[in-house]
Amino acid sequence: MAGFQALDKRLSTDEQALHDVLWGESKADVAKLRSNLQRDFRALDMFLGAGGKLRRMGAALDKAWGDAGAGESLFELLGHTYNFTAATDHLVRRRDPKGAGEHVAGAVGCFEFVQEWEGGKTDFETYAGKLADHLQGKGVLRAGDFKRHLVAARNFGRTFDNSVSKAEQISGARAAITNGLYVTLSSISIRGTIGSPPQFSDEDFAAVLEKIAGRF
């Protein structure tokens, strides 16, 4: 995974820039950012061996730029694929379980109410509980399981226990990535059920995540 190093820095920078354009008061050159994002999707697609699936999803969302929900879906597509790829890189190449966990934490948490948590109005467990209640109210029977996997995925890196053995840390990082991938895939089907799916192909997205899962 040595080839990911340079791409890692680009993806991190562009993910933050996109966040600031969508939800901040950024005065960034949007045309340049969009061009950079498409370059990122092409490079990450090639790195993962995703057969063009990630590249095509990114290109379709760029064409829909300005449409309701397109920017959010673009950010979600980038954030999930980048952070999970980075998590596997930290785990396998760098032998850095804490870094892996931090990237998993960065990948999860994109439902309703996330602004309250990010704005410091609530802690993550309260946010996850509120989310589960919201989903149960929508008829999602597995909302409780979803919450447990979500909290487990997020908390490994954010409450990292440096006192346990390296073997335990590595095992915990593997579990965090697995939980995160499960939560991410589940979120797509859950949101389809409640009528608010992201604006990209769930099948192609699942195939890309499977490529990432095969790296650890």
Secondary structure as GFF3:
##gff-version 3
##sequence-region A 1 216
A	DSSP	alpha_helix	4	23	.	.	.	ID=ss1
A	DSSP	alpha_helix	30	48	.	.	.	ID=ss2
A	DSSP	alpha_helix	53	63	.	.	.	ID=ss3
A	DSSP	alpha_helix	70	92	.	.	.	ID=ss4
A	DSSP	alpha_helix	97	107	.	.	.	ID=ss5
A	DSSP	alpha_helix	114	118	.	.	.	ID=ss6
A	DSSP	alpha_helix	124	137	.	.	.	ID=ss7
A	DSSP	alpha_helix	143	158	.	.	.	ID=ss8
A	DSSP	alpha_helix	166	193	.	.	.	ID=ss9
A	DSSP	alpha_helix	202	213	.	.	.	ID=ss10
###
